[in-house]
Amino acid sequence: MQIPGPRYGNVEFDGLQVIPWDFKAHAMNTSGNQIIVNDSEAIANAIEDYGAVGVILALGKVEYNDESRTFQIWHEDLKEGPSLYVRERIDRGAWSRLRKVSFDLQQISFIKITDETLIKCGSFQTGFRNADGSPRRAKVLLDLEGIDEEIVHVVEFGN
């Protein structure tokens, strides 16, 4: 696999092996069944050029930071204080999500996305803004419960 893969505007796919691939990780014990994939326009353009794009999805059991946020505090100290992004988030009064502290890999799925798949997908980030205030581009929202034919291979791990 060639890493990184092709670039479409600001979006660079993680790899290229016959088709462009994105690598994703998803918490199977705490998250829903929807995966935010990548920029909708970049995916559509890659499908036009290659016939499909792929997602290599690592699914695992996740443990989050405790309510006292000890991991987050340790991480901020390691970074020598909050980043500009964090300071701007605080200034805006936006919430802070709990950090993941462990990921126990349970399964890897290889998913093929075509134009037919995109018809089944939703959209995410429409109307959202970046930290600098500029609009975010819409991303493909993939529902894992609605894509049986698209999952081309699954590797499961014990536990």
C-alpha positions in Angstrom: 0.0 0.0 0.0 1.2 3.5 -0.9 1.0 5.8 2.1 -0.2 8.5 2.0 -2.8 8.1 -0.7 -4.2 10.6 -3.2 -5.1 14.1 -2.3 -8.3 15.9 -3.2 -8.1 19.6 -2.1 -7.3 19.6 1.6 -8.1 15.9 2.0 -5.4 13.3 1.8 -6.5 9.7 1.9 -4.4 7.5 4.3 -3.4 5.0 1.7 -3.8 3.7 -1.9 -4.0 0.1 -2.9 -6.1 -0.1 -6.1 -8.5 2.3 -4.4 -7.9 5.1 -1.9 -8.3 4.0 1.8 -9.1 5.8 5.0 -8.1 4.4 8.4 -10.6 4.8 11.2 -11.0 3.7 14.8 -14.4 3.4 16.5 -15.5 2.7 20.1 -17.9 -0.2 19.9 -18.9 -0.1 23.6 -19.7 3.6 24.0 -20.4 5.0 20.6 -23.3 4.6 18.2 -23.2 2.8 14.9 -22.3 5.8 12.8 -18.8 6.5 11.6 -17.7 10.0 10.4 -15.6 9.1 7.3 -14.2 12.0 5.3 -15.0 15.1 3.2 -18.1 14.3 1.0 -16.7 16.0 -2.0 -13.3 14.3 -1.8 -14.9 10.9 -1.4 -17.2 11.5 -4.4 -14.2 12.6 -6.5 -12.2 9.6 -5.5 -15.1 7.3 -6.4 -15.3 9.0 -9.8 -11.6 8.4 -10.3 -11.2 4.9 -8.8 -14.7 3.4 -8.8 -14.7 3.1 -5.0 -13.0 4.2 -1.8 -12.3 2.0 1.2 -12.3 2.3 5.0 -10.2 0.1 7.2 -12.1 0.3 10.4 -10.6 -0.8 13.8 -13.4 -1.5 16.3 -12.5 -1.8 19.9 -13.6 -1.4 23.5 -12.6 2.0 24.8 -12.0 3.2 28.3 -12.4 7.0 28.9 -10.8 9.4 31.3 -12.2 9.4 34.8 -14.6 12.1 36.0 -11.7 14.0 37.6 -10.0 14.0 34.2 -6.6 12.9 35.6 -5.4 11.8 32.2 -6.4 15.1 30.6 -4.6 17.1 33.4 -1.5 14.9 32.9 -1.7 15.4 29.1 -2.0 19.2 29.5 1.0 19.3 31.8 3.0 17.2 29.3 2.1 19.7 26.6 3.1 22.5 28.9 -0.4 23.9 29.0 -3.5 24.1 26.9 -3.2 24.5 23.1 -4.5 27.6 21.2 -7.4 25.3 20.0 -8.3 24.5 23.7 -8.0 28.1 24.8 -10.3 29.2 22.0 -12.8 26.4 22.9 -12.8 27.6 26.5 -13.3 31.2 25.4 -16.3 30.1 23.3 -17.8 28.2 26.2 -17.8 24.9 24.2 -17.8 21.6 26.1 -14.7 19.4 26.5 -15.1 15.7 25.7 -13.6 13.0 27.8 -10.3 11.6 26.4 -9.8 8.0 25.5 -7.2 6.3 27.7 -7.2 2.8 26.3 -8.4 0.9 23.2 -8.8 -2.9 23.2 -8.9 -4.0 19.5 -11.8 -6.4 18.9 -12.3 -6.4 15.1 -11.0 -4.9 11.8 -13.5 -4.4 9.0 -12.7 -3.5 5.4 -15.5 -1.5 3.9 -15.9 -0.6 0.2 -17.8 2.7 -0.5 -19.3 3.3 -3.9 -21.9 5.7 -5.3 -24.6 3.3 -4.2 -23.2 3.4 -0.7 -23.2 7.2 -0.6 -27.0 7.2 -1.3 -27.5 5.3 2.0 -25.2 7.6 3.9 -25.9 10.7 5.9 -23.9 13.9 6.3 -22.0 15.3 9.2 -20.6 18.8 10.0 -22.9 20.7 7.7 -23.0 24.2 9.1 -20.2 23.5 11.5 -17.2 26.0 11.9 -13.5 25.4 12.4 -11.6 26.9 15.3 -10.8 30.0 13.1 -14.4 30.5 12.3 -14.3 29.3 8.7 -17.0 26.8 7.6 -16.3 23.1 7.8 -16.9 20.9 4.8 -19.6 18.3 5.1 -18.4 14.7 5.8 -19.9 11.4 5.0 -21.7 9.7 7.9 -21.6 5.9 7.5 -24.2 3.8 9.4 -22.6 0.5 10.2 -26.0 -1.2 10.5 -27.0 -0.3 6.9 -24.0 -1.5 5.0 -23.9 -5.3 4.9 -22.9 -5.7 1.2 -20.1 -3.0 1.6 -18.2 -4.9 4.3 -15.9 -7.0 2.2 -13.8 -8.6 5.0 -13.8 -8.8 8.8 -11.0 -10.0 11.1 -12.0 -10.7 14.7 -9.8 -10.8 17.7 -10.4 -12.8 20.9 -11.5 -11.3 24.2 
